[in-house]
Amino acid sequence: MPIPLINSIASWVLKQRIHQIELFLKYPNEVQDELLMNLIRQCDETVIGKKYDFESIKSYATFAERIPVSSYEDLEPMIEETRKGYQNIFWNTPIKWFAKSSGTTNAKSKFIPVSNEALEDCHYKGSKDLLCMYLNNNENSEMFLGKSLRLGGSSQIYENNNTFFGDLSAILIENMPIWAEFSSTPSNKTSLMSEWESKLTAIINETKNENVTSFAGVPSWMLVLLNKILNETGKDNLLDLWPNLEVYFHGGVNFEPYREQYQKILPSSNFKYYEIYNASEGFFAIQDLNYSSDLLLMLDYGIFYEFIPMDTFGTANQKIIRLADVELFKNYAVVITTNAGLWRYMIGDTVRFTSLNPYRIRVSGRTKHHINVFGEELMVENTDNAIAKTCFALNCEVIDYTVAPIFMEGKEKGAHEWMIEFKKHPEDLDLFQKTLDENIQSLNSDYEAKRYNNMTLNQLKINIARENLFYDWLKDNDKLGGQHKIPRLSNQRDYLEQLKNMNVAVKN
């Protein structure tokens, strides 16, 4: 079949989905309510369904009153039973796939259940919808005339009691539909390589002579790969190597700190950037407009959403609200109930709504990755955007950073201490420090109030990281590739102290 015909057929098939999307755009809360009741009805006869008498639940109010909000630790005993081969515990169809995730901070692995319904009706549906929206917004796209360069954190799949576990990307590749494999590069074999540095070399060798029209992956690690490809090929920019490149589908971390670096290696005003919000637990939201950072919350993927306002999170007054009750621009912790049997599960992310009709969000951080030692409520979104603004103003580039509090001692006031690895250093570090501090104040009124006349917080302090400090920390902790990263914000000093020790050890 000629490739142009494949492109036409794929575009036609994907665009049919637009009509279904329009349904939940028009009736979002009704779609969510119906979805919740369907999930409950499916699991009447499961262990958890009998425990909470799902059969008698007829409304959201009863559901919320009867079923507690849960963390992974709460669900772990049931998940472990399922991993041993027992079924019908928290979901009514057999679950044999588990996405292994250590999270960003915990050494202990998590095994997130991935049902067949979650694969088909959430993860793969999300991937198709992403293409659908992109093609709907860019009717002259020739993306399908080439291949998509994918970069996942894949490792091999392991079997245990006839259940299987591995990175989510490995599970998705293992079950990948033919259309997706046909249009992707590198090969499945290379994508599943577990040794990161060998894998990068293999990817470069496989892809440098392909007609790559798009790529997909986490911005931080994709940037490492793309810079290596440029060094290997001697090209000045990626469009010299792949002239038909048109879009980068990205997610996993805030893109803003990396945007300027991407624009340098992709020097075209027509190149598109499309963001997604997905995780082991599900595929949640997609950028549905060109040149926008807002993500459309996808409401028909078998996921029911609830939210905890961050101003009450973890307190005695903590409250949980449904989608219909959210407000604009407030930070919320996300709670999900899914078609893989996660019931009122806190995924650890925070979002804020930028639109209520339709429901669009931006990911603002993690419930565990913020700093609130002094009442400043500093979120990752604040620091990422402040870094981007400061780098743009002072013509410098940051590879990575982490921040921790300097605790008050005696009469000494508190502050925030940063470790920053620069790709292009600022000419005046004092000016960079002052500008960054001011930019954070402009983005976060609580931080601004604590900084007023140095009332509670002194100006932030910056440590300059040696080259590859963050990479070396990740390598030493077996966290290269994928979505692994050092937490950018922490209420404790553990990560910062480890990095400072590594920084000093090599310098000496």
C-alpha positions in Angstrom: 0.0 0.0 0.0 1.5 3.4 -1.0 2.6 5.5 2.0 0.4 8.5 0.9 -2.6 6.2 1.0 -1.7 5.0 4.4 -1.5 8.6 5.6 -4.9 9.4 4.2 -6.5 6.3 5.8 -4.9 6.9 9.1 -6.0 10.5 9.1 -9.6 9.6 8.3 -9.8 6.9 11.0 -8.3 9.1 13.7 -10.5 12.0 12.9 -13.7 10.0 13.4 -12.8 10.1 17.2 -13.5 13.9 17.2 -17.2 13.2 17.4 -16.9 11.1 20.5 -14.7 13.8 22.1 -17.3 16.4 21.4 -19.7 14.3 23.6 -17.8 14.7 26.8 -16.9 18.3 25.9 -20.7 19.0 25.9 -21.7 16.8 28.8 -18.5 16.4 31.0 -20.1 15.8 34.4 -22.8 13.5 33.0 -20.1 11.4 31.3 -18.1 11.2 34.5 -21.1 10.2 36.6 -22.1 7.5 34.2 -18.5 6.2 34.0 -18.3 6.0 37.8 -21.5 4.0 38.0 -20.2 1.6 35.3 -17.0 1.0 37.1 -18.9 0.2 40.3 -21.4 -2.1 38.5 -18.5 -4.0 36.9 -17.0 -4.8 40.3 -20.0 -5.7 42.4 -18.7 -9.3 42.8 -15.1 -8.5 43.4 -13.5 -8.8 46.9 -13.5 -5.0 47.3 -17.0 -4.7 45.8 -18.4 -7.0 48.4 -16.4 -5.3 51.2 -17.9 -1.9 50.4 -21.3 -3.3 49.2 -20.9 -1.8 45.7 -24.3 -3.3 44.7 -26.1 -0.7 47.0 -24.1 2.3 45.7 -26.4 4.4 43.5 -24.8 7.8 43.8 -21.5 9.6 44.0 -22.4 10.8 47.5 -22.7 7.2 48.8 -19.5 6.2 46.9 -17.5 9.1 48.5 -18.9 8.4 52.0 -18.2 4.7 51.9 -14.9 4.2 50.1 -11.8 5.8 51.7 -9.1 7.7 49.7 -6.1 5.5 49.4 -2.4 5.5 48.8 -0.3 2.8 47.2 0.5 1.4 50.7 -3.2 1.0 51.4 -3.7 -1.0 48.2 -0.5 -2.9 48.2 -1.8 -6.1 50.0 -4.5 -6.5 47.4 -2.0 -5.8 44.6 0.4 -8.4 45.9 -2.3 -11.0 46.1 -3.1 -10.3 42.4 0.6 -10.6 41.5 0.5 -14.0 43.1 -2.2 -15.0 40.6 -5.4 -14.4 42.5 -8.0 -12.5 40.6 -11.3 -10.7 41.0 -9.9 -8.9 44.0 -10.2 -5.2 43.0 -11.1 -5.6 39.3 -13.5 -8.0 37.6 -11.3 -9.1 34.7 -7.9 -10.9 34.9 -4.9 -8.5 35.5 -1.6 -10.0 34.5 0.4 -6.8 33.7 1.9 -4.5 36.4 3.8 -1.3 35.7 6.9 -1.3 38.0 7.7 2.2 39.3 10.0 3.2 42.1 8.5 6.6 42.0 10.9 9.6 42.3 11.7 9.3 45.9 11.0 5.8 47.2 13.5 3.0 46.8 10.7 0.5 47.3 9.1 -0.5 44.0 5.4 0.0 43.2 3.5 -2.3 41.0 0.7 -0.5 39.4 -2.0 -2.8 37.9 -2.6 -2.5 34.2 -5.8 -4.2 33.0 -6.6 -5.0 29.4 -9.3 -2.3 29.6 -6.7 0.2 30.8 -4.4 -0.8 27.9 -7.1 -0.5 25.2 -9.5 2.1 26.6 -6.9 4.4 28.3 -3.3 4.2 27.3 -3.7 3.3 23.6 -6.8 5.3 23.2 -4.9 8.3 24.6 -2.1 7.8 22.0 -4.6 7.6 19.2 -6.4 10.7 20.5 -3.2 12.6 20.6 -2.7 11.9 16.9 -6.3 12.6 16.3 -6.1 16.1 17.8 -2.9 16.9 16.1 -4.1 15.9 12.7 -7.4 17.7 13.3 -5.4 20.9 14.0 -2.9 20.4 11.2 -4.7 19.1 8.2 -1.7 19.3 5.9 0.4 17.2 8.2 2.7 14.6 6.6 3.6 13.0 9.9 2.6 9.5 8.7 5.0 9.7 5.7 7.8 9.1 8.1 8.4 7.5 11.5 8.1 8.7 15.1 11.3 8.5 17.2 10.2 7.2 20.6 12.3 7.2 23.8 11.0 5.3 26.7 12.5 4.0 29.9 11.9 0.5 28.9 13.4 -2.6 30.4 12.6 -6.2 29.8 9.4 -7.8 31.1 9.7 -10.2 34.0 7.3 -13.1 34.8 6.2 -14.0 38.2 3.3 -16.5 38.9 2.0 -16.0 35.4 1.9 -12.2 35.9 4.3 -9.8 34.3 6.0 -6.6 35.4 8.3 -4.0 33.9 8.3 -0.3 32.9 5.0 0.9 31.5 6.8 1.6 28.2 7.9 -2.0 28.0 4.3 -3.2 28.7 3.0 -0.9 26.0 5.6 -2.1 23.5 4.8 -5.7 24.4 1.1 -5.2 23.6 1.5 -2.5 20.9 -0.9 -2.6 17.9 0.6 -3.2 14.5 -0.1 0.3 13.3 2.0 1.8 16.1 4.9 -0.5 15.7 5.0 0.1 11.9 5.2 3.8 12.3 7.9 3.9 15.1 11.6 3.8 15.4 13.8 2.4 16.9 12.9 -1.3 16.8 11.2 -3.0 19.7 14.4 -4.8 20.5 16.4 -1.6 20.8 13.6 0.2 22.7 13.6 -2.6 25.3 17.3 -2.4 26.0 17.8 -1.8 29.7 21.4 -0.5 29.8 20.9 3.2 29.1 24.2 4.3 27.6 24.3 1.3 25.2 20.7 1.9 24.3 21.4 5.5 23.3 24.2 4.4 20.9 21.8 1.7 19.4 19.0 4.3 18.9 21.4 6.7 17.1 22.6 4.0 14.8 19.0 2.9 13.9 17.4 6.3 13.5 19.9 8.6 12.0 19.2 7.4 8.4 15.4 7.1 8.9 12.8 9.7 7.8 11.8 10.9 11.2 8.8 13.2 11.2 8.0 13.3 14.9 9.4 12.2 18.2 8.0 11.4 21.7 9.6 11.2 25.1 10.5 13.0 28.3 12.1 16.4 27.5 15.2 16.0 29.8 16.2 12.6 28.4 15.2 13.3 24.9 17.5 16.3 24.9 20.4 14.1 25.9 19.6 11.8 23.0 19.1 14.6 20.4 22.4 16.3 21.4 24.2 13.0 21.1 22.7 12.5 17.6 23.9 16.0 16.5 27.4 15.3 17.8 27.4 11.9 16.1 26.3 13.2 12.7 28.0 16.5 12.8 24.8 18.4 11.9 24.1 21.9 13.1 20.5 21.2 13.9 18.0 18.4 13.7 16.2 19.8 10.6 19.5 19.3 8.7 19.3 15.6 9.6 15.5 15.1 9.4 14.1 17.9 7.2 10.5 16.6 7.5 10.3 16.9 11.3 7.1 18.6 12.4 6.2 17.8 16.0 7.5 16.7 19.4 5.0 14.9 21.7 6.4 15.4 25.3 5.4 14.8 28.9 6.7 13.7 32.3 8.3 17.0 33.3 7.5 20.7 32.8 8.8 21.7 29.3 9.4 25.4 30.0 13.0 25.1 31.4 13.9 23.2 28.2 12.0 25.1 25.5 14.8 27.5 24.6 17.3 24.6 24.2 14.9 22.8 21.9 14.3 25.9 19.8 18.0 26.1 19.2 18.3 22.6 17.8 14.9 22.9 16.0 15.1 26.3 14.4 11.7 26.6 12.8 8.7 28.6 13.8 6.5 26.0 12.2 7.7 23.2 14.4 5.0 22.1 16.9 5.2 21.0 20.5 2.4 18.9 21.9 2.2 18.0 25.6 0.6 15.0 27.2 -0.1 14.0 30.8 0.2 10.3 31.4 1.6 7.9 34.0 1.6 4.3 35.0 -1.8 4.8 36.5 -3.4 6.1 33.3 -3.5 8.6 30.4 -5.1 11.7 31.7 -4.9 14.8 29.5 -3.7 16.0 26.1 -2.9 19.3 24.6 -5.7 19.9 22.1 -4.6 23.2 20.5 -1.6 24.3 18.6 0.8 26.6 20.6 -1.0 26.1 23.9 0.3 24.7 27.2 -3.2 23.8 28.5 -4.2 20.2 28.5 -7.7 18.9 27.8 -8.8 16.5 30.6 -9.9 13.3 28.9 -13.1 12.2 30.5 -14.0 8.9 28.8 -10.9 6.8 29.4 -12.3 4.7 32.2 -11.0 7.1 34.9 -13.2 9.0 37.3 -11.6 12.1 38.8 -11.8 13.7 42.2 -9.7 16.5 43.7 -8.3 17.6 47.0 -7.7 21.4 47.4 -4.0 21.8 48.3 -4.9 24.4 51.0 -6.5 21.6 53.0 -4.4 18.7 51.8 -3.1 16.5 54.7 -5.0 18.6 57.3 -7.9 17.7 59.6 -10.0 19.9 57.3 -9.0 18.0 54.1 -11.9 17.9 51.7 -12.5 16.0 48.4 -14.5 17.4 45.6 -15.7 16.1 42.2 -14.9 17.6 38.9 -18.1 19.7 38.8 -16.9 21.6 41.9 -13.4 22.6 40.9 -12.4 26.3 40.6 -10.0 28.1 38.3 -6.3 28.5 39.1 -6.4 26.6 42.5 -3.9 23.8 43.1 -5.5 20.4 43.6 -4.1 16.9 44.4 -5.5 14.4 41.9 -7.6 11.3 43.1 -8.6 8.7 40.5 -10.8 5.7 40.3 -9.8 3.6 37.3 -10.7 0.6 35.0 -7.7 -1.2 36.4 -9.1 -1.3 39.9 -7.5 1.7 41.6 -10.3 3.0 43.9 -10.0 6.7 45.0 -6.2 6.5 44.6 -4.0 9.5 45.1 -1.5 9.6 42.3 0.7 12.2 44.0 0.3 14.9 41.3 -1.1 18.4 41.6 -2.9 20.3 38.9 -4.7 23.6 38.4 -7.6 24.3 36.1 -7.1 27.0 33.4 -10.6 26.4 31.9 -13.8 25.0 33.1 -15.6 24.8 29.8 -14.0 22.6 28.6 -12.0 21.3 31.5 -8.3 22.1 30.8 -5.5 21.8 33.3 -1.8 22.3 33.8 0.3 20.0 35.9 1.7 22.1 38.8 3.8 19.6 40.7 3.7 16.8 43.2 2.1 16.5 46.6 5.4 15.4 48.0 7.6 17.7 45.9 6.9 21.2 47.1 8.4 23.4 49.8 6.2 24.7 52.6 8.5 24.9 55.5 7.8 28.6 56.0 4.3 28.8 54.6 5.5 29.7 51.2 3.7 26.9 49.3 6.3 26.8 46.6 5.3 24.5 43.7 7.5 23.0 40.9 5.5 25.0 38.4 6.7 28.2 40.1 10.4 27.3 40.1 10.3 25.8 36.5 8.8 29.0 35.1 11.0 31.2 37.2 14.1 29.4 35.9 12.8 29.7 32.3 12.2 33.5 32.7 15.5 34.1 34.3 17.5 32.1 31.7 15.7 34.0 28.9 16.4 37.4 30.5 20.1 36.6 31.2 21.0 34.5 28.2 21.9 31.3 30.0 20.8 27.7 30.1 20.0 25.3 32.9 20.3 21.5 32.6 18.8 20.6 36.0 18.3 21.8 39.6 17.0 20.9 43.0 15.9 23.1 45.9 15.8 22.5 49.7 15.1 24.7 52.7 17.7 26.2 54.9 16.1 25.8 58.3 16.0 28.6 60.9 18.6 28.3 63.6 18.6 30.7 66.5 18.3 34.2 65.1 19.1 33.1 61.6 16.2 33.3 59.2 15.3 30.6 56.7 16.0 30.5 53.0 15.9 28.2 50.0 19.2 26.6 48.8 19.6 25.6 45.2 21.9 23.3 43.3 21.9 24.2 39.6 23.8 22.6 36.8 24.2 25.1 33.9 24.8 24.3 30.3 25.5 27.9 29.6 26.6 29.8 32.8 25.3 33.3 33.6 27.9 36.1 33.3 26.9 37.4 36.7 25.9 34.8 39.3 24.8 37.4 41.8 22.5 39.0 39.2 21.1 35.5 38.3 20.4 34.8 42.0 18.7 38.1 42.5 16.6 37.8 39.3 15.6 34.3 40.0 14.5 35.3 43.5 12.4 38.2 42.1 10.8 36.0 39.4 9.7 33.5 42.0 8.2 36.3 44.0 6.3 37.5 40.9 4.9 33.9 40.4 4.1 33.0 44.0 2.5 35.6 46.4 3.1 33.4 49.5 6.8 33.4 48.8 6.7 37.1 48.1 5.1 37.7 51.4 7.7 35.7 53.3 10.5 37.5 51.4 9.1 41.0 52.1 11.9 42.9 53.9 13.6 39.5 54.6 10.8 39.1 57.2 10.9 35.3 57.2 13.1 34.2 54.3 16.4 35.6 53.2 17.3 35.7 49.5 17.8 32.2 48.0 21.3 30.7 47.8 22.8 29.0 44.7 25.4 26.3 44.5 26.8 25.7 41.0 26.9 22.0 40.1 29.8 20.5 38.3 29.3 19.0 34.8 27.1 15.8 34.8 26.4 16.0 38.6 22.7 15.2 38.2 23.4 12.5 35.6 26.0 10.9 37.9 23.6 10.9 40.8 20.9 9.2 38.7 23.4 6.7 37.4 24.7 5.8 40.9 21.1 5.3 42.0 20.2 3.2 38.9 17.7 5.8 37.6 19.0 6.6 34.1 16.4 7.1 31.4 12.6 7.1 31.5 10.9 9.5 33.7 13.5 9.3 36.5 14.7 12.6 38.0 15.9 14.0 41.2 13.0 15.8 43.0 13.2 19.5 42.2 11.6 20.6 45.4 11.8 18.9 48.8 10.9 19.9 52.4 14.1 18.0 53.5 17.7 18.4 52.7 18.6 14.8 51.8 19.0 15.1 48.1 20.7 18.5 48.2 23.3 17.2 50.8 24.0 14.1 48.7 24.6 16.3 45.6 26.7 18.7 47.6 28.9 15.9 48.8 29.3 14.5 45.3 30.1 18.0 44.0 32.8 18.5 46.6 34.2 15.0 46.2 35.0 15.4 42.5 36.1 19.0 42.8 38.7 17.9 45.4 
